[in-house]
Amino acid sequence: DVQLQASGGGLVQPGGSLRLSCAASGFTFGTYDMFWLRQAPGKGPEWVADIFSDGVTAAYADSVKGRFTISRDNAKDTLFLQMNDLKTEDTAVYYCNARNRLSDYWGQGTLTVSS
């Protein structure tokens, strides 16, 4: 079975840092582009960042650029999101997402609260 298990969320004060992880299993992680998205209370989903299967090409939403860093370890089938200088508006449930031309997998989210 395909699984994407996000972890690392929690409560942090503004200006603090958290590192999210997403452990993947059940598919060939290294061949998928990976995404982090988030959904704040009462709002729709928002794309945060993505990283291509090569582990080099990455892109960020303007709202997190310069504060968040996406990375991946293809040997350990794990995706990361380093979040620094957290702001109250970063409060959301964060989801990891795996995509290729044929498949689109989602995991359960991890809640991050900056307050």
C-alpha positions in Angstrom: 0.0 0.0 0.0 1.1 3.5 -0.7 1.8 5.6 2.4 2.9 9.1 3.0 3.3 9.8 6.7 3.9 13.4 7.6 5.3 14.3 11.0 7.2 17.0 12.9 4.4 19.6 13.3 3.7 21.2 16.6 3.3 24.4 18.5 6.0 27.0 18.1 6.3 30.7 18.9 6.6 33.2 16.0 10.2 33.4 14.9 10.7 29.7 15.7 11.6 26.8 13.5 10.2 23.3 12.8 11.3 20.6 10.5 8.6 18.5 8.8 9.3 15.0 7.5 7.3 12.9 5.1 8.1 9.2 5.1 7.1 7.4 1.8 6.5 3.8 1.1 4.7 1.6 -1.4 6.0 3.4 -4.5 9.2 4.4 -6.2 9.8 7.6 -4.3 12.8 8.7 -6.3 10.8 8.9 -9.5 8.2 11.2 -8.2 8.1 15.0 -7.9 7.2 15.9 -4.3 5.1 18.7 -3.0 4.2 20.3 0.3 0.8 22.0 0.6 -1.0 23.5 3.5 -4.5 24.3 4.6 -5.1 27.0 7.1 -8.3 27.0 9.2 -11.2 28.2 7.1 -9.2 28.5 3.9 -8.5 26.4 0.8 -5.4 24.4 0.1 -2.2 26.4 -0.7 0.9 25.1 -2.5 4.0 25.7 -0.4 6.9 24.2 -2.2 7.9 21.4 -4.5 11.0 19.5 -5.5 11.6 17.5 -8.6 12.7 13.9 -8.5 16.3 14.9 -9.2 16.4 16.5 -5.7 17.8 19.7 -7.1 15.1 21.7 -8.8 12.8 23.3 -6.3 10.2 26.1 -6.1 8.5 28.0 -3.4 5.5 30.1 -2.8 6.3 33.8 -2.4 4.8 33.6 1.2 7.5 31.2 2.3 10.5 32.0 0.0 13.6 32.7 2.0 12.2 31.1 5.2 11.3 27.5 4.1 13.6 24.9 2.5 12.3 21.8 0.8 14.7 18.8 0.5 14.5 15.1 -0.1 16.6 12.0 0.7 15.8 9.5 -2.1 17.9 6.8 -0.4 15.6 7.0 2.6 12.4 7.7 0.8 11.8 10.9 2.8 10.8 14.4 2.1 11.6 17.3 4.4 10.5 20.9 4.9 12.7 23.1 7.1 10.6 26.0 8.3 12.4 29.0 9.9 11.2 32.3 11.1 7.6 31.0 11.4 4.8 33.5 11.4 1.3 33.2 12.7 0.0 33.0 9.2 2.0 29.8 8.7 -0.5 28.0 11.0 -2.0 25.2 9.0 -2.2 21.5 8.4 0.7 20.6 6.2 0.4 17.8 3.6 3.0 16.0 1.5 2.0 15.0 -2.0 3.7 12.7 -4.6 3.0 13.1 -8.3 4.1 11.7 -11.6 2.3 11.5 -14.9 0.1 8.6 -13.8 -0.3 8.9 -10.1 -1.1 11.4 -7.4 -0.6 10.3 -3.7 -1.5 12.2 -0.6 -0.7 11.6 3.0 -2.3 12.6 6.3 -1.3 16.1 7.3 0.6 17.4 10.3 -0.6 20.4 12.2 1.7 23.3 12.7 0.7 26.2 14.9 2.7 29.4 15.3 1.2 31.4 18.1 
